[in-house]
């Protein structure tokens, strides 16, 4: 007979809540982002109230020995015996609603999940201001389970309030009381549970989850292990999450993790901790540490304690603000000015891990470490080193250092520099990179490296005396600054050369950085027409213009070139500029000239409001957008996609919204929709607020 890896259980809601309070069940979503919308919690309670089945709960026995306490200093609670694997959102909703416990949203705001109930017709609703004022509703059902207040008093107070609005008959009062008693009795609602054996590993758990989950959702390994961390080291998990929360907004007082490059998530930082603390990029190592298995596969509390000490020390280094911000100076040295220039967060995070290893394990002086890591990150981002088999590549890189004795700073820097030289060969610069630039991808690593090269070489914006680095300062939120402009304009290519495909029109080699006003002036004229006119209008000195042509990779007599010949020639010149900039990174005399960005919070309101109320349909009428224009959120934590219809309304998830803000609220953002939504236009993504401002100026 096959070995059964699970057992069936039945739990009443009240017992589940008690086990969560006692820590018997680990429910990390009370602190981690709660992704359900309130309407989902309303549907859950409505189904339970009607006696419908609402699914099973999947637990996993942690295998922790009786009485074992969590890792850390001081008196710690006992480690949880069961971990919720499937049903976290349902269990979190139950606990949050019935106990009044706040949850943490994806944007790290703490909020209550408040549900209302109208006993006259057994209706559940999400509490809002109108429901709060309506005596027909019990506006927060959590009071029914508040032992301090008492259910009977709650019911008496509700009936008295409703009687003040309209006199109730005795039969009505009885029916209302019965409905509220029935709602209270949901604490006895039975949940079917499946408890997986402690003897199975996380891969088996993940496979079981997929096979019995109707939605076929795959467990993310990092998220899964982070959840498991809650069982054994809740302080460590909370520290990761607090660090990530603080990284999203600048601190008004004191230092914070806020930066212009990345808003990390806890699973991402967990990978850095594993690389630094366990010398491994394979998250299975973290899993083995959490479970405390020895070489034979048996659970070993002693080994768990020892390995956790390594993780604790590593996490202290990872979350050290001085280390964190010193590392970002490496990126600035490499010409990368902010998040929009980062194509690979893995490259950033694993470079940070290597930076920490160099600083902590090998004691490399800061100025020397900054130099070698600037070259390393430039190489890693440019070549896509940490894409694809990310763990395998980082394992390989960590292995390169295992034979280097701790404290050997020269050995560390020599090892990393050797990898950089072996990767960025002469053939790479002259063949691979020009071929890579044959792309129209706006986030191409090769394109971003070229822009970084312009920063390193202190380049002017084309046809301007303003520096590229200044226009790309992430702390300056200019509504109309530098733009990527088609050197062969889009409509010229379409109308005169009959080139209509976006991939050919938007080639990297056809784009250059211009100021917004110059872009408008150039319009849709042929290069042979607008270029001489622009040169005459700008009147830049010959030596300045010669340097700009070099830095912006413009071939001699390029306006008269055949389009494809121009693209080929410019790709080679762009690759040469990148190579020259990297040569600067190899020079001991190189000093970046960037000023430190002022820490200004990201403004999520329009920089300038129109003098009158403009509707989205007016943008449609003015030709600034068209029916079918795709809208995407400007905030990376939101992934919804919306479309503008032919009446100037927004279609999102099958629902029509008359205003951008209405659509933003439906997406869960609760903010000004004009700045939230980015419209796909022929010139790239633009906020609706910017398009509205253009229309306002024209009028």
ChimeraX attribute file (.defattr): number of C-alpha atoms within 10 A of each C-alpha:
attribute: neighborCount
match mode: 1-to-1
recipient: residues
	/A:1	3
	/A:2	4
	/A:3	5
	/A:4	8
	/A:5	13
	/A:6	16
	/A:7	11
	/A:8	10
	/A:9	14
	/A:10	12
	/A:11	15
	/A:12	14
	/A:13	20
	/A:14	19
	/A:15	13
	/A:16	19
	/A:17	22
	/A:18	13
	/A:19	17
	/A:20	18
	/A:21	13
	/A:22	13
	/A:23	17
	/A:24	18
	/A:25	23
	/A:26	28
	/A:27	26
	/A:28	22
	/A:29	19
	/A:30	21
	/A:31	17
	/A:32	20
	/A:33	17
	/A:34	21
	/A:35	14
	/A:36	15
	/A:37	13
	/A:38	17
	/A:39	13
	/A:40	15
	/A:41	24
	/A:42	22
	/A:43	15
	/A:44	18
	/A:45	23
	/A:46	18
	/A:47	13
	/A:48	15
	/A:49	19
	/A:50	11
	/A:51	12
	/A:52	11
	/A:53	13
	/A:54	15
	/A:55	12
	/A:56	17
	/A:57	20
	/A:58	25
	/A:59	25
	/A:60	24
	/A:61	18
	/A:62	23
	/A:63	16
	/A:64	21
	/A:65	13
	/A:66	10
	/A:67	11
	/A:68	15
	/A:69	17
	/A:70	20
	/A:71	22
	/A:72	16
	/A:73	7
	/A:74	6
	/A:75	9
	/A:76	14
	/A:77	15
	/A:78	19
	/A:79	24
	/A:80	27
	/A:81	22
	/A:82	25
	/A:83	23
	/A:84	20
	/A:85	21
	/A:86	21
	/A:87	15
	/A:88	20
	/A:89	18
	/A:90	19
	/A:91	20
	/A:92	22
	/A:93	26
	/A:94	22
	/A:95	25
	/A:96	21
	/A:97	24
	/A:98	25
	/A:99	16
	/A:100	18
	/A:101	17
	/A:102	17
	/A:103	24
	/A:104	17
	/A:105	19
	/A:106	16
	/A:107	13
	/A:108	18
	/A:109	11
	/A:110	16
	/A:111	13
	/A:112	14
	/A:113	25
	/A:114	22
	/A:115	24
	/A:116	21
	/A:117	25
	/A:118	19
	/A:119	20
	/A:120	15
	/A:121	11
	/A:122	14
	/A:123	13
	/A:124	23
	/A:125	22
	/A:126	19
	/A:127	20
	/A:128	12
	/A:129	8
	/A:130	8
	/A:131	19
	/A:132	14
	/A:133	11
	/A:134	14
	/A:135	18
	/A:136	21
	/A:137	22
	/A:138	28
	/A:139	25
	/A:140	20
	/A:141	23
	/A:142	21
	/A:143	21
	/A:144	22
	/A:145	20
	/A:146	14
	/A:147	8
	/A:148	7
	/A:149	11
	/A:150	12
	/A:151	17
	/A:152	13
	/A:153	12
	/A:154	17
	/A:155	19
	/A:156	13
	/A:157	13
	/A:158	19
	/A:159	20
	/A:160	14
	/A:161	14
	/A:162	18
	/A:163	15
	/A:164	10
	/A:165	11
	/A:166	11
	/A:167	12
	/A:168	15
	/A:169	10
	/A:170	9
	/A:171	9
	/A:172	14
	/A:173	18
	/A:174	12
	/A:175	15
	/A:176	21
	/A:177	19
	/A:178	13
	/A:179	19
	/A:180	24
	/A:181	15
	/A:182	14
	/A:183	21
	/A:184	18
	/A:185	15
	/A:186	17
	/A:187	17
	/A:188	12
	/A:189	15
	/A:190	19
	/A:191	17
	/A:192	16
	/A:193	18
	/A:194	18
	/A:195	19
	/A:196	23
	/A:197	17
	/A:198	16
	/A:199	14
	/A:200	15
	/A:201	14
	/A:202	18
	/A:203	12
	/A:204	12
	/A:205	19
	/A:206	17
	/A:207	13
	/A:208	13
	/A:209	18
	/A:210	16
	/A:211	13
	/A:212	12
	/A:213	14
	/A:214	8
	/A:215	8
	/A:216	10
	/A:217	12
	/A:218	12
	/A:219	18
	/A:220	11
	/A:221	16
	/A:222	19
	/A:223	15
	/A:224	16
	/A:225	19
	/A:226	23
	/A:227	22
	/A:228	28
	/A:229	22
	/A:230	22
	/A:231	28
	/A:232	26
	/A:233	20
	/A:234	22
	/A:235	16
	/A:236	20
	/A:237	22
	/A:238	17
	/A:239	15
	/A:240	23
	/A:241	21
	/A:242	16
	/A:243	21
	/A:244	22
	/A:245	20
	/A:246	16
	/A:247	19
	/A:248	20
	/A:249	17
	/A:250	18
	/A:251	15
	/A:252	10
	/A:253	6
	/A:254	6
	/A:255	11
	/A:256	18
	/A:257	23
	/A:258	23
	/A:259	19
	/A:260	19
	/A:261	19
	/A:262	19
	/A:263	20
	/A:264	20
	/A:265	15
	/A:266	21
	/A:267	20
	/A:268	17
	/A:269	23
	/A:270	24
	/A:271	22
	/A:272	25
	/A:273	28
	/A:274	22
	/A:275	28
	/A:276	28
	/A:277	23
	/A:278	19
	/A:279	20
	/A:280	23
	/A:281	26
	/A:282	17
	/A:283	18
	/A:284	17
	/A:285	16
	/A:286	27
	/A:287	20
	/A:288	19
	/A:289	23
	/A:290	23
	/A:291	25
	/A:292	23
	/A:293	17
	/A:294	15
	/A:295	10
	/A:296	7
	/A:297	11
	/A:298	11
	/A:299	19
	/A:300	17
	/A:301	17
	/A:302	12
	/A:303	18
	/A:304	19
	/A:305	17
	/A:306	12
	/A:307	18
	/A:308	22
	/A:309	15
	/A:310	17
	/A:311	22
	/A:312	17
	/A:313	13
	/A:314	23
	/A:315	21
	/A:316	13
	/A:317	21
	/A:318	22
	/A:319	17
	/A:320	13
	/A:321	16
	/A:322	13
	/A:323	16
	/A:324	19
	/A:325	15
	/A:326	16
	/A:327	22
	/A:328	22
	/A:329	19
	/A:330	26
	/A:331	25
	/A:332	21
	/A:333	24
	/A:334	28
	/A:335	29
	/A:336	29
	/A:337	26
	/A:338	18
	/A:339	15
	/A:340	14
	/A:341	20
	/A:342	21
	/A:343	20
	/A:344	18
	/A:345	18
	/A:346	22
	/A:347	25
	/A:348	21
	/A:349	19
	/A:350	25
	/A:351	24
	/A:352	25
	/A:353	28
	/A:354	23
	/A:355	27
	/A:356	25
	/A:357	23
	/A:358	24
	/A:359	20
	/A:360	16
	/A:361	17
	/A:362	20
	/A:363	17
	/A:364	22
	/A:365	11
	/A:366	14
	/A:367	10
	/A:368	12
	/A:369	21
	/A:370	23
	/A:371	22
	/A:372	21
	/A:373	25
	/A:374	26
	/A:375	23
	/A:376	24
	/A:377	23
	/A:378	26
	/A:379	21
	/A:380	22
	/A:381	25
	/A:382	23
	/A:383	20
	/A:384	16
	/A:385	18
	/A:386	21
	/A:387	15
	/A:388	9
	/A:389	9
	/A:390	16
	/A:391	19
	/A:392	14
	/A:393	15
	/A:394	24
	/A:395	15
	/A:396	13
	/A:397	18
	/A:398	18
	/A:399	13
	/A:400	14
	/A:401	19
	/A:402	11
	/A:403	9
	/A:404	15
	/A:405	12
	/A:406	16
	/A:407	15
	/A:408	14
	/A:409	20
	/A:410	12
	/A:411	17
	/A:412	27
	/A:413	19
	/A:414	12
	/A:415	15
	/A:416	18
	/A:417	17
	/A:418	10
	/A:419	14
	/A:420	18
	/A:421	13
	/A:422	10
	/A:423	15
	/A:424	17
	/A:425	12
	/A:426	12
	/A:427	10
	/A:428	17
	/A:429	17
	/A:430	16
	/A:431	13
	/A:432	15
	/A:433	22
	/A:434	22
	/A:435	16
	/A:436	18
	/A:437	24
	/A:438	18
	/A:439	17
	/A:440	18
	/A:441	14
	/A:442	15
	/A:443	13
	/A:444	21
	/A:445	22
	/A:446	27
	/A:447	25
	/A:448	21
	/A:449	29
	/A:450	24
	/A:451	26
	/A:452	26
	/A:453	27
	/A:454	23
	/A:455	26
	/A:456	27
	/A:457	22
	/A:458	19
	/A:459	20
	/A:460	24
	/A:461	23
	/A:462	20
	/A:463	20
	/A:464	16
	/A:465	13
	/A:466	14
	/A:467	15
	/A:468	24
	/A:469	24
	/A:470	20
	/A:471	20
	/A:472	20
	/A:473	19
	/A:474	21
	/A:475	18
	/A:476	15
	/A:477	15
	/A:478	12
	/A:479	15
	/A:480	11
	/A:481	15
	/A:482	22
	/A:483	19
	/A:484	18
	/A:485	23
	/A:486	26
	/A:487	25
	/A:488	21
	/A:489	20
	/A:490	24
	/A:491	19
	/A:492	18
	/A:493	20
	/A:494	14
	/A:495	11
	/A:496	10
	/A:497	11
	/A:498	10
	/A:499	16
	/A:500	13
	/A:501	10
	/A:502	12
	/A:503	13
	/A:504	19
	/A:505	23
	/A:506	24
	/A:507	17
	/A:508	25
	/A:509	30
	/A:510	22
	/A:511	20
	/A:512	19
	/A:513	21
	/A:514	22
	/A:515	21
	/A:516	15
	/A:517	12
	/A:518	16
	/A:519	18
	/A:520	11
	/A:521	11
	/A:522	19
	/A:523	15
	/A:524	19
	/A:525	17
	/A:526	19
	/A:527	19
	/A:528	14
	/A:529	13
	/A:530	16
	/A:531	16
	/A:532	11
	/A:533	12
	/A:534	15
	/A:535	13
	/A:536	9
	/A:537	10
	/A:538	11
	/A:539	10
	/A:540	15
	/A:541	9
	/A:542	9
	/A:543	9
	/A:544	13
	/A:545	17
	/A:546	13
	/A:547	13
	/A:548	19
	/A:549	15
	/A:550	16
	/A:551	24
	/A:552	24
	/A:553	20
	/A:554	22
	/A:555	18
	/A:556	12
	/A:557	9
	/A:558	18
	/A:559	19
	/A:560	12
	/A:561	15
	/A:562	10
	/A:563	17
	/A:564	12
	/A:565	10
	/A:566	20
	/A:567	23
	/A:568	16
	/A:569	18
	/A:570	22
	/A:571	24
	/A:572	21
	/A:573	21
	/A:574	27
	/A:575	27
	/A:576	20
	/A:577	23
	/A:578	26
	/A:579	21
	/A:580	15
	/A:581	22
	/A:582	23
	/A:583	12
	/A:584	19
	/A:585	23
	/A:586	14
	/A:587	10
	/A:588	9
	/A:589	8
	/A:590	14
	/A:591	12
	/A:592	17
	/A:593	13
	/A:594	16
	/A:595	9
	/A:596	10
	/A:597	14
	/A:598	10
	/A:599	16
	/A:600	14
	/A:601	14
	/A:602	14
	/A:603	9
	/A:604	14
	/A:605	14
	/A:606	19
	/A:607	14
	/A:608	11
	/A:609	14
	/A:610	15
	/A:611	10
	/A:612	7
	/A:613	8
	/A:614	14
	/A:615	14
	/A:616	21
	/A:617	20
	/A:618	15
	/A:619	18
	/A:620	19
	/A:621	13
	/A:622	10
	/A:623	11
	/A:624	18
	/A:625	22
	/A:626	21
	/A:627	16
	/A:628	15
	/A:629	20
	/A:630	20
	/A:631	25
	/A:632	21
	/A:633	21
	/A:634	18
	/A:635	13
	/A:636	8
	/A:637	11
	/A:638	16
	/A:639	10
	/A:640	13
	/A:641	15
	/A:642	24
	/A:643	21
	/A:644	24
	/A:645	17
	/A:646	14
	/A:647	14
	/A:648	24
	/A:649	20
	/A:650	27
	/A:651	19
	/A:652	18
	/A:653	13
	/A:654	8
	/A:655	10
	/A:656	16
	/A:657	18
	/A:658	15
	/A:659	17
	/A:660	25
	/A:661	19
	/A:662	17
	/A:663	27
	/A:664	25
	/A:665	14
	/A:666	14
	/A:667	19
	/A:668	13
	/A:669	18
	/A:670	13
	/A:671	17
	/A:672	19
	/A:673	25
	/A:674	22
	/A:675	23
	/A:676	26
	/A:677	25
	/A:678	25
	/A:679	26
	/A:680	19
	/A:681	15
	/A:682	13
	/A:683	12
	/A:684	13
	/A:685	15
	/A:686	19
	/A:687	23
	/A:688	24
	/A:689	25
	/A:690	20
	/A:691	18
	/A:692	23
	/A:693	20
	/A:694	14
	/A:695	17
	/A:696	15
	/A:697	10
	/A:698	7
	/A:699	7
